[in-house]
C-alpha cells in the first residue's frame, strides 16, 4: 500500500505548473482551509466541483483529504443517472483554499473561466480512504447543493499512468438511491458562490482579456467562449452605463 503524501509534497506538481505572479489561483501557502458547511458533524470533509472552461469544458471534482483537495477532471460532468459511468481523470492535488476559488485565469496553465458549480461536504463509506484509493474503489456520500447521496469512484486499467505507477483514469458513478435521477444536472449552470453564469464571472474581471490567443479557439468550447465574451462585454457596458446615470443623477 502506498503511503499518503504530506501536504507539501502533494502540492509540488500544482505549484510547478503555475506562475503565481500571473494567476489569481491560491498558491497553497495559507493554512486557512476552504469554507465548510459541515454543521460540526464528525467524519464530514469539504468537497467541491468547479466548472472550468479552458481549452475544453470540463468539471473538476475535488474531495478534501490529508490537508489537500484530491482532484479529478470530469469531461462530461457528473451524472445523477446510475447507468452513466463518467470518465474522471485524476489530476494533481490542489490546496484546500482552492475549494472556494472562482474567477478568470488570464494565461498559462488552465487559462479560462472557473465557476464554483457545487460545494458541500462528503463522508467516506470506507474505513481507510488511502487504502481505498490504492485499491481503486472509493465509496462516499455527498452533501452538496446539486450533488447528494451515494457515489463511487472506480479506477480503470486504462492509460495514462500516473507518477505512482497506477492508471489516472477513473469512473465517477452515482449509486441508486433517493437522489438518483435520469436528469441532466449539468443544466443547472449557475454558481453556488456568486449565483451567476460564466459571462457574469467574466464581466466582473476583464472580458477583453483574450483579444488574441483565447484559451479555446475552435470547436464547441471556442464557440461557447466567444458567446460568453460577447455577453460579458454587454453586461459590463450596461453596468458602466448604469453607474454613469447614477452619478449624473446624484450631481443634479
Backbone bond lengths (Angstrom), bond angles and torsions (degrees), N, CA, C in turn:
res aa  C-N    CA-C-N  psi(-1)  N-CA   C-N-CA  omega(-1)  CA-C   N-CA-C  phi
1 X - - - 1.459 - - 1.524 109.58 -
2 X 1.326 117.83 135.16 1.456 121.72 -179.95 1.513 109.94 -77.12
3 X 1.322 116.64 139.89 1.452 121.59 179.67 1.521 109.66 -78.62
4 X 1.347 117.01 143.35 1.462 118.95 178.54 1.514 110.87 -66.05
5 X 1.321 116.30 141.46 1.457 121.13 179.38 1.518 110.83 -76.07
6 X 1.327 116.41 158.09 1.452 120.49 171.88 1.520 108.17 -75.51
7 X 1.343 116.84 164.29 1.462 120.38 -179.73 1.517 110.90 -58.52
8 X 1.341 117.38 -43.95 1.467 121.84 -177.21 1.521 111.45 -59.77
9 X 1.337 117.47 -47.37 1.461 120.25 -178.06 1.524 111.01 -72.75
10 X 1.343 117.11 -31.17 1.460 120.64 179.00 1.517 111.86 -64.76
11 X 1.347 116.54 -31.99 1.465 121.07 -175.65 1.527 113.03 -94.21
12 X 1.322 117.50 1.75 1.467 120.46 -177.45 1.535 111.20 -60.28
13 X 1.321 117.91 -46.29 1.462 121.21 -179.64 1.527 110.53 -65.32
14 X 1.335 116.96 -41.44 1.466 121.87 178.41 1.529 110.86 -56.71
15 X 1.324 116.70 -46.92 1.471 120.57 -177.56 1.518 112.17 -72.36
16 X 1.317 117.16 -34.88 1.464 120.99 -179.75 1.519 111.75 -63.32
17 X 1.328 117.05 -33.78 1.464 121.77 -175.65 1.529 113.35 -79.04
18 X 1.350 118.07 -11.25 1.463 120.11 -170.68 1.521 113.29 -122.98
19 X 1.326 115.43 147.59 1.459 122.62 173.14 1.524 106.66 -106.15
20 X 1.318 116.77 104.04 1.461 120.36 -172.39 1.526 113.75 -77.56
21 X 1.322 116.91 0.78 1.470 119.29 170.75 1.528 110.48 -85.88
22 X 1.336 115.88 -11.03 1.464 120.11 -176.96 1.529 113.69 -120.98
23 X 1.321 117.19 -18.93 1.460 119.55 -179.56 1.525 110.34 -108.28
24 X 1.331 117.87 142.44 1.463 120.85 176.96 1.527 113.20 -80.71
25 X 1.320 117.01 0.32 1.456 120.51 -179.62 1.530 110.71 -65.28
26 X 1.334 118.13 145.55 1.472 120.71 178.69 1.526 111.43 -66.73
27 X 1.339 116.13 145.16 1.467 119.51 -178.31 1.524 112.79 -89.97
28 X 1.327 116.55 -4.23 1.459 119.55 177.64 1.510 114.31 85.85
29 X 1.335 117.27 10.16 1.462 119.83 -178.39 1.524 112.34 -84.49
30 X 1.331 116.23 -17.82 1.456 120.73 179.86 1.517 110.04 -79.33
31 X 1.319 115.77 137.86 1.463 119.90 179.17 1.521 111.28 -81.18
32 X 1.348 116.69 -19.12 1.461 120.88 -176.30 1.524 109.83 -68.73
33 X 1.336 117.61 123.39 1.467 120.61 -179.40 1.511 112.31 -77.90
34 X 1.301 116.04 173.11 1.460 121.55 176.13 1.520 109.48 -63.30
35 X 1.327 115.83 154.98 1.457 119.99 178.62 1.518 110.40 -62.53
36 X 1.315 115.44 138.77 1.454 119.40 -178.40 1.518 110.42 -125.14
37 X 1.309 115.02 155.42 1.460 121.22 176.19 1.523 108.08 -131.78
38 X 1.314 115.21 57.08 1.463 119.99 -176.38 1.514 112.04 -85.40
39 X 1.339 116.35 -13.09 1.458 118.84 -178.46 1.515 111.72 66.09
40 X 1.355 115.83 19.65 1.454 119.87 178.85 1.515 113.84 73.13
41 X 1.306 117.73 12.20 1.461 120.81 -177.63 1.522 110.53 -79.56
42 X 1.333 117.42 128.77 1.470 120.74 -177.86 1.522 111.70 -65.61
43 X 1.320 115.49 147.76 1.461 120.93 176.77 1.505 114.27 87.90
44 X 1.335 117.56 -11.87 1.466 119.90 179.89 1.520 111.36 -92.00
45 X 1.326 115.28 138.73 1.454 122.04 -180.00 1.531 108.29 -129.97
46 X 1.312 115.79 162.61 1.466 120.67 -176.37 1.533 110.73 -71.92
47 X 1.321 116.32 145.57 1.460 121.25 168.50 1.524 108.26 -141.51
48 X 1.318 116.56 156.16 1.456 120.48 175.15 1.522 109.70 -152.48
49 X 1.327 114.77 162.22 1.460 121.97 172.25 1.515 106.61 -129.84
50 X 1.323 116.50 125.07 1.455 121.15 178.41 1.526 109.77 -111.58
51 X 1.327 115.14 122.47 1.463 121.05 176.79 1.517 106.90 -81.74
52 X 1.331 116.88 123.75 1.460 121.21 -168.76 1.537 110.23 -127.63
53 X 1.314 115.90 111.88 1.463 120.67 174.73 1.512 108.04 -95.85
54 X 1.315 116.17 101.96 1.472 122.65 177.77 1.529 106.63 -119.97
55 X 1.322 118.32 -130.68 1.464 119.31 176.07 1.531 110.12 -64.21
56 X 1.336 115.26 -26.54 1.458 122.24 173.43 1.525 108.17 -141.08
57 X 1.318 116.69 152.65 1.450 120.55 176.01 1.526 109.22 -77.62
58 X 1.329 116.18 133.17 1.463 120.55 175.40 1.527 109.02 -155.19
59 X 1.316 115.84 172.73 1.463 122.32 179.64 1.520 108.26 -120.60
60 X 1.331 116.69 127.77 1.464 121.35 179.41 1.526 109.20 -96.26
61 X 1.314 115.75 114.77 1.464 123.25 -177.57 1.520 108.36 -97.73
62 X 1.351 117.22 124.53 1.463 120.36 -172.63 1.529 111.69 -131.76
63 X 1.330 115.50 134.89 1.457 122.97 179.02 1.520 109.77 -123.65
64 X 1.319 116.74 128.63 1.470 120.29 177.81 1.531 110.43 -71.18
65 X 1.346 115.12 129.92 1.467 120.15 177.25 1.524 108.88 -163.28
66 X 1.305 116.44 133.11 1.468 122.51 176.99 1.533 113.02 53.41
67 X 1.337 117.17 39.06 1.461 120.75 173.80 1.508 115.88 82.34
68 X 1.337 117.55 6.33 1.472 121.04 177.63 1.528 108.54 -137.60
69 X 1.331 115.44 176.97 1.457 121.43 173.08 1.523 108.56 -105.27
70 X 1.325 116.99 108.38 1.460 120.47 172.52 1.524 106.92 -64.45
71 X 1.322 117.41 137.05 1.470 119.62 -169.38 1.522 113.30 -132.62
72 X 1.340 114.12 140.70 1.451 122.95 175.48 1.525 108.72 -133.58
73 X 1.320 118.14 137.04 1.460 122.65 175.22 1.532 107.73 -94.60
74 X 1.340 115.51 121.72 1.465 121.47 -176.94 1.531 107.85 -111.37
75 X 1.340 118.89 101.74 1.469 121.60 -173.96 1.529 114.61 -55.60
76 X 1.328 117.64 -44.15 1.467 120.47 -176.89 1.519 113.23 -93.99
77 X 1.330 116.40 -2.81 1.450 119.74 -177.58 1.522 111.68 82.03
78 X 1.329 117.67 165.17 1.461 121.04 -179.59 1.524 111.63 -69.64
79 X 1.324 115.50 155.75 1.462 121.32 178.27 1.522 109.40 -127.94
80 X 1.333 116.08 141.00 1.459 121.43 177.56 1.525 111.66 -85.85
81 X 1.336 116.29 -4.29 1.460 121.44 -179.14 1.536 109.88 -89.87
82 X 1.339 118.24 115.93 1.473 120.80 -179.27 1.527 113.93 -58.56
83 X 1.335 117.84 -18.17 1.465 120.47 178.97 1.527 111.78 -75.00
84 X 1.327 116.08 -19.72 1.465 120.36 -178.13 1.521 110.56 -86.61
85 X 1.309 115.68 131.05 1.466 121.57 175.35 1.526 106.95 -114.56
86 X 1.312 116.54 97.85 1.453 121.61 -172.96 1.534 111.98 -85.64
87 X 1.324 115.54 124.36 1.457 120.92 177.36 1.523 109.43 -58.24
88 X 1.328 116.33 133.44 1.466 122.53 178.95 1.530 107.84 -136.26
89 X 1.328 116.12 107.95 1.467 120.37 -177.29 1.529 109.94 -88.97
90 X 1.320 116.14 122.46 1.471 120.81 179.58 1.531 108.45 -67.04
91 X 1.319 116.15 128.04 1.459 122.12 178.44 1.522 108.73 -120.91
92 X 1.315 117.02 -175.98 1.460 120.67 -175.96 1.533 111.73 -63.60
93 X 1.335 115.58 147.62 1.457 120.71 174.67 1.531 109.56 -61.62
94 X 1.336 115.84 147.66 1.464 122.06 178.84 1.524 109.90 -117.26
95 X 1.337 117.39 153.44 1.473 119.50 178.16 1.516 111.36 -67.01
96 X 1.318 116.92 155.67 1.459 121.43 -177.83 1.525 112.20 -58.11
97 X 1.349 116.80 -38.70 1.467 118.74 -177.06 1.530 112.67 -67.27
98 X 1.336 117.04 -13.50 1.467 119.79 176.24 1.528 110.36 -66.84
99 X 1.321 116.38 -20.81 1.451 120.90 -177.63 1.514 114.86 -64.05
100 X 1.322 117.04 -13.50 1.464 121.28 178.03 1.527 111.36 -111.71
101 X 1.336 116.70 5.47 1.469 120.71 -174.43 1.520 112.06 -76.35
102 X 1.325 114.49 136.35 1.456 123.04 173.28 1.521 106.63 -152.01
103 X 1.318 117.69 133.51 1.460 119.43 179.74 1.511 112.80 159.86
104 X 1.326 114.55 -160.21 1.459 122.24 -174.86 1.528 109.80 -112.48
105 X 1.323 116.47 126.69 1.463 122.44 173.45 1.526 106.01 -97.79
106 X 1.340 118.70 106.71 1.463 120.50 -169.85 1.525 115.44 -69.04
107 X 1.328 117.30 -33.98 1.467 119.39 -177.25 1.512 110.13 -158.80
108 X 1.331 114.79 171.79 1.455 120.20 177.79 1.520 112.74 81.35
109 X 1.314 115.19 -157.98 1.464 121.68 -175.83 1.527 110.55 -60.49
110 X 1.320 116.44 127.39 1.459 121.06 177.70 1.509 115.43 73.96
111 X 1.341 118.16 16.38 1.464 120.99 -178.43 1.523 110.68 -53.07
112 X 1.323 115.95 132.15 1.454 120.81 -178.09 1.512 111.01 154.29
113 X 1.320 116.54 -153.39 1.466 123.08 -178.05 1.516 109.12 -117.81
114 X 1.324 115.77 133.65 1.464 121.63 -179.98 1.519 109.63 -117.01
115 X 1.318 116.50 126.08 1.466 122.95 177.09 1.530 109.34 -114.30
116 X 1.322 116.30 135.09 1.463 120.00 173.28 1.530 106.85 -79.91
117 X 1.325 115.95 93.77 1.471 123.10 -170.10 1.522 112.69 -79.73
118 X 1.335 117.01 -34.54 1.460 121.06 177.01 1.521 109.53 -155.12
119 X 1.317 115.52 155.28 1.457 120.45 175.55 1.524 109.17 -160.49
120 X 1.324 114.27 161.15 1.454 120.25 -178.85 1.516 109.21 166.73
121 X 1.327 116.70 -142.61 1.461 120.67 178.52 1.522 109.69 -128.74
122 X 1.336 114.49 162.25 1.458 119.42 177.86 1.518 109.82 -134.43
123 X 1.321 115.94 152.31 1.458 123.07 178.29 1.521 109.79 -123.82
124 X 1.320 118.18 121.38 1.469 119.38 175.28 1.530 110.15 -64.62
125 X 1.311 115.48 140.81 1.459 120.96 175.35 1.524 109.85 -106.13
126 X 1.332 114.17 29.31 1.466 122.39 176.92 1.522 107.51 -136.28
127 X 1.310 117.28 156.37 1.463 120.95 -179.66 1.524 111.90 -74.53
128 X 1.328 116.95 -35.43 1.469 121.73 -174.96 1.533 108.68 -128.82
129 X 1.328 116.81 106.30 1.467 121.48 -178.24 1.521 111.12 -64.05
130 X 1.340 117.13 -43.11 1.472 120.29 -179.15 1.523 111.40 -62.30
131 X 1.331 116.43 -40.61 1.469 120.13 178.61 1.529 110.29 -66.14
132 X 1.337 116.62 -37.97 1.469 120.72 179.23 1.523 110.58 -66.31
133 X 1.327 116.83 -40.99 1.460 120.69 177.87 1.523 110.52 -64.54
134 X 1.323 115.79 -40.89 1.461 120.24 179.84 1.527 110.76 -66.03
135 X 1.322 116.00 -36.65 1.465 121.31 178.42 1.521 110.64 -72.81
136 X 1.342 116.21 -32.00 1.458 120.04 179.26 1.501 114.35 98.34
137 X 1.340 117.61 25.15 1.467 120.91 177.47 1.530 109.15 -150.51
138 X 1.325 115.54 105.10 1.466 121.51 -178.53 1.523 109.54 -114.53
139 X 1.336 116.31 114.76 1.463 122.01 177.74 1.521 109.04 -99.90
140 X 1.338 115.80 141.65 1.465 118.69 -176.21 1.522 110.61 -160.05
141 X 1.334 115.18 166.41 1.459 122.45 176.16 1.523 108.25 -117.34
142 X 1.338 116.53 135.08 1.455 122.29 178.36 1.524 110.64 -105.34
143 X 1.334 114.62 139.96 1.460 122.28 174.17 1.529 106.90 -123.35
144 X 1.327 116.74 73.40 1.455 121.00 -177.46 1.515 111.99 -109.40
145 X 1.314 115.24 -174.74 1.459 121.16 175.47 1.525 109.71 -76.90
146 X 1.332 116.37 -43.18 1.463 121.78 -177.78 1.528 113.20 -107.23
147 X 1.317 116.17 -33.04 1.463 121.15 -178.07 1.524 109.88 -107.83
148 X 1.323 115.79 127.24 1.459 121.00 -178.23 1.524 109.48 -142.39
149 X 1.303 115.23 164.51 1.456 120.12 173.10 1.515 114.86 87.05
150 X 1.324 114.80 -162.43 1.462 122.84 -171.81 1.530 112.38 -89.96
151 X 1.352 115.57 135.05 1.461 123.17 -178.26 1.524 109.85 -139.34
152 X 1.324 115.40 169.30 1.458 120.68 173.51 1.530 109.55 -146.91
153 X 1.316 115.32 143.69 1.466 123.30 170.02 1.521 107.08 -110.45
154 X 1.330 116.43 124.17 1.455 121.76 -177.85 1.527 109.60 -123.00
155 X 1.320 116.42 124.73 1.466 119.79 178.69 1.523 110.45 -78.46
156 X 1.330 115.11 139.67 1.459 120.15 177.03 1.527 109.23 -100.79
157 X 1.312 116.36 175.62 1.468 120.58 179.28 1.522 111.88 -95.36
158 X 1.314 115.88 8.06 1.471 119.59 -178.51 1.520 110.93 -73.41
159 X 1.322 116.14 158.64 1.456 121.66 173.15 1.533 107.29 -83.34
160 X 1.328 122.26 166.08 1.465 124.87 7.41 1.530 112.99 -81.82
161 X 1.313 114.12 163.47 1.454 121.62 -179.26 1.526 109.60 -97.36
162 X 1.322 116.77 135.88 1.453 121.85 179.54 1.520 112.22 -83.01
163 X 1.338 115.72 -179.68 1.466 121.45 -178.06 1.532 112.00 -64.25
164 X 1.338 117.05 -22.66 1.470 120.80 -179.84 1.525 112.41 -85.51
165 X 1.345 116.42 3.79 1.459 120.28 178.75 1.511 113.98 83.36
166 X 1.339 117.31 2.94 1.461 121.87 179.88 1.523 110.64 -107.93
167 X 1.307 116.33 158.71 1.456 121.22 179.40 1.529 110.25 -63.52
168 X 1.333 115.99 141.45 1.465 121.65 175.70 1.522 111.20 -88.35
169 X 1.300 116.42 -4.12 1.461 121.69 -175.53 1.533 111.02 -89.58
170 X 1.330 116.15 121.51 1.458 122.43 178.21 1.529 109.02 -126.51
171 X 1.324 115.81 169.20 1.465 122.50 173.62 1.524 107.98 -122.26
172 X 1.336 116.29 131.01 1.463 122.05 175.40 1.528 107.47 -99.85
173 X 1.334 116.20 119.68 1.469 120.96 -173.04 1.524 110.48 -130.38
174 X 1.322 115.94 134.03 1.469 121.72 175.09 1.521 109.56 -84.55
175 X 1.331 116.43 131.76 1.458 120.13 174.93 1.531 110.21 -79.35
176 X 1.319 116.19 158.63 1.465 120.88 177.53 1.532 109.12 -75.51
177 X 1.319 116.09 115.76 1.452 121.93 175.95 1.529 107.92 -158.51
178 X 1.312 117.13 -169.57 1.466 120.63 -176.49 1.521 113.08 -66.08
179 X 1.352 118.08 -16.52 1.467 121.84 -178.17 1.524 111.93 -97.82
180 X 1.327 117.54 -2.84 1.467 120.96 177.36 1.530 109.32 -76.80
181 X 1.326 116.05 144.28 1.472 119.52 -179.59 1.520 109.94 -163.04
182 X 1.311 115.93 152.88 1.459 121.10 177.23 1.534 109.27 -92.96
183 X 1.319 114.84 61.89 1.470 122.32 178.08 1.524 108.07 -131.46
184 X 1.321 115.93 155.08 1.463 120.99 -179.81 1.524 109.47 -90.86
185 X 1.329 116.60 98.25 1.463 121.08 -176.65 1.527 111.83 -68.23
186 X 1.331 117.56 -19.58 1.473 119.92 179.32 1.527 112.07 -70.90
187 X 1.344 116.36 -12.02 1.468 119.69 175.93 1.529 110.80 -68.73
188 X 1.339 116.06 -18.53 1.467 120.72 173.97 1.528 106.41 -79.39
189 X 1.330 116.10 91.08 1.470 120.43 -166.22 1.524 114.51 -104.82
190 X 1.343 117.18 22.94 1.462 119.82 178.57 1.530 110.52 -104.71
191 X 1.324 115.11 151.75 1.460 122.49 178.87 1.527 111.46 -70.74
192 X 1.337 116.48 143.47 1.462 120.29 174.86 1.528 110.65 -86.47
193 X 1.331 116.32 -3.14 1.463 121.27 178.84 1.523 111.67 -101.68
194 X 1.335 116.52 -53.78 1.471 121.39 -176.80 1.523 112.46 -102.75
195 X 1.331 116.51 -12.60 1.476 124.08 -179.95 1.534 112.60 65.74
196 X 1.337 116.97 16.96 1.451 121.46 176.52 1.514 111.22 -109.68
197 X 1.351 115.96 -179.90 1.454 120.43 176.61 1.529 109.42 -103.52
198 X 1.347 116.82 -170.66 1.464 120.73 -178.71 1.531 111.96 -56.91
199 X 1.334 116.68 -41.49 1.466 120.37 -178.21 1.523 111.46 -64.46
200 X 1.328 117.29 -39.07 1.463 121.03 178.01 1.523 110.99 -64.10
201 X 1.331 116.12 -40.64 1.464 120.76 179.17 1.523 110.43 -65.37
202 X 1.330 117.01 -43.49 1.461 121.44 179.97 1.523 111.13 -67.46
203 X 1.333 117.10 -36.71 1.469 121.31 -179.03 1.527 111.69 -64.41
204 X 1.334 117.56 -26.84 1.461 121.20 177.35 1.522 111.12 -73.23
205 X 1.316 116.82 -18.61 1.455 122.34 -179.42 1.521 108.77 -104.53
206 X 1.320 117.50 -126.16 1.463 122.62 179.34 1.523 109.16 -125.32
207 X 1.339 117.62 97.84 1.469 120.31 -179.08 1.523 112.91 -58.26
208 X 1.339 117.15 -24.77 1.463 121.13 -178.24 1.527 111.97 -89.21
209 X 1.340 117.02 10.43 1.468 120.93 -176.30 1.527 111.65 -59.99
210 X 1.341 118.06 -27.71 1.462 121.58 -178.02 1.522 110.77 -112.23
211 X 1.343 117.35 61.00 1.466 120.55 176.04 1.522 109.63 -63.84
212 X 1.317 114.54 -30.91 1.469 120.35 175.58 1.524 107.94 -143.76
213 X 1.308 117.22 166.41 1.465 122.93 179.22 1.523 111.59 53.40
214 X 1.333 115.43 52.08 1.451 119.55 177.67 1.522 110.37 -65.72
215 X 1.348 117.17 149.54 1.469 119.59 179.44 1.522 112.57 -56.58
216 X 1.337 115.52 -36.41 1.471 120.50 177.41 1.514 108.15 -127.53
217 X 1.325 117.62 121.50 1.461 121.74 -177.72 1.529 111.99 -103.29
218 X 1.320 116.03 -50.13 1.458 119.55 -175.31 1.511 112.71 -110.43
219 X 1.318 114.90 179.32 1.450 120.73 175.71 1.520 113.77 68.66
220 X 1.331 115.36 -166.14 1.462 122.05 -176.85 1.524 111.80 -63.63
221 X 1.348 116.79 -41.51 1.468 120.29 -179.65 1.521 111.05 -65.77
222 X 1.343 116.79 -38.48 1.459 120.77 179.14 1.519 111.75 -64.87
223 X 1.334 115.93 -43.27 1.462 120.87 178.61 1.525 110.59 -64.43
224 X 1.337 116.16 -39.88 1.460 120.84 178.67 1.524 110.59 -63.63
225 X 1.340 116.68 -43.85 1.463 120.18 -179.02 1.523 111.63 -65.23
226 X 1.336 117.57 -40.26 1.459 120.25 178.33 1.527 110.94 -61.21
227 X 1.312 116.36 -42.03 1.459 121.35 178.99 1.526 110.93 -65.62
228 X 1.319 116.47 -40.54 1.468 121.27 -179.96 1.524 111.08 -65.94
229 X 1.332 116.89 -42.91 1.468 121.15 179.29 1.524 110.11 -61.60
230 X 1.329 116.54 -44.61 1.465 120.98 179.77 1.531 111.16 -61.55
231 X 1.327 116.17 -43.41 1.464 120.56 179.39 1.533 110.75 -66.73
232 X 1.342 116.65 -40.71 1.464 120.95 -179.45 1.522 111.72 -64.30
233 X 1.332 116.26 -39.70 1.471 120.36 177.73 1.530 110.62 -62.35
234 X 1.335 117.05 -39.37 1.463 120.78 178.78 1.528 110.83 -67.65
235 X 1.328 116.68 -39.62 1.470 120.77 178.33 1.523 110.22 -63.11
236 X 1.335 115.82 -44.58 1.467 119.82 -178.77 1.529 110.76 -66.96
237 X 1.332 117.47 -39.48 1.468 121.20 178.40 1.528 110.47 -64.23
238 X 1.327 116.98 -39.95 1.466 121.12 178.90 1.518 110.92 -65.48
239 X 1.328 116.54 -37.78 1.467 120.36 178.46 1.520 111.16 -67.20
240 X 1.343 116.18 -40.53 1.478 119.77 178.31 1.528 110.33 -64.21
241 X 1.328 115.86 -40.67 1.460 120.50 179.58 1.527 111.09 -64.11
242 X 1.333 115.79 -41.62 1.467 120.36 179.71 1.520 110.87 -65.40
243 X 1.349 116.33 -39.63 1.471 119.69 178.41 1.517 110.58 -65.88
244 X 1.349 116.85 -39.12 1.452 121.51 179.59 1.524 111.86 -63.33
245 X 1.328 115.09 -42.50 1.463 119.84 178.63 1.524 111.35 -66.19
246 X 1.339 115.92 -36.71 1.461 120.20 -179.95 1.522 110.78 -66.67
247 X 1.347 116.54 -41.03 1.472 120.28 179.49 1.518 110.85 -66.54
248 X 1.349 115.42 -40.64 1.463 119.87 -179.40 1.522 110.27 -64.69
249 X 1.326 115.89 -37.66 1.466 120.73 -178.93 1.523 110.63 -69.16
250 X 1.337 117.30 -39.95 1.464 120.89 -178.23 1.519 111.28 -74.12
251 X 1.346 117.91 -20.82 1.460 122.15 -179.61 1.528 111.93 -80.38
252 X 1.317 117.03 -14.32 1.474 120.30 -178.50 1.526 112.50 -70.42
